[in-house]
Amino acid sequence: MSRRCELTGKGPMVGNNVSHANNKTKRRFLPNLQDVTLISDTLGRSFKLRVSSAALRTVDHRGGLDEYLSKAKDAELSENALKIKKDILKAQATA
């Protein structure tokens, strides 16, 4: 399973552990990913996504999954999120 947020594209970063003696060893900074179920108001169904906690706060701030995806850049979204976004835009166009 990929350690990448499906909505923001956040992934692992690399850096160093630095000891008191200034010894440096490589380490990874992993994103805080959560398995969540988000509900689309337009489609009337839920979707299971692996999302960072920062993205989850942003989804709540923007007013839900539909509003978040409508403003999100396609380059940041996963294939699954792009499909959801396409379905939402299609449903909004017909309504």
Secondary structure, 3 states (H helix, E strand, C coil): CCCCCCCCCCCCEEEEEECCCCCEEEEEECCCEEEEEEEECCCCEEEEEEEEHHHHHHHHHHCCHHHHHHHCCCCCCCHHHHHHHHHHHHHHHHC
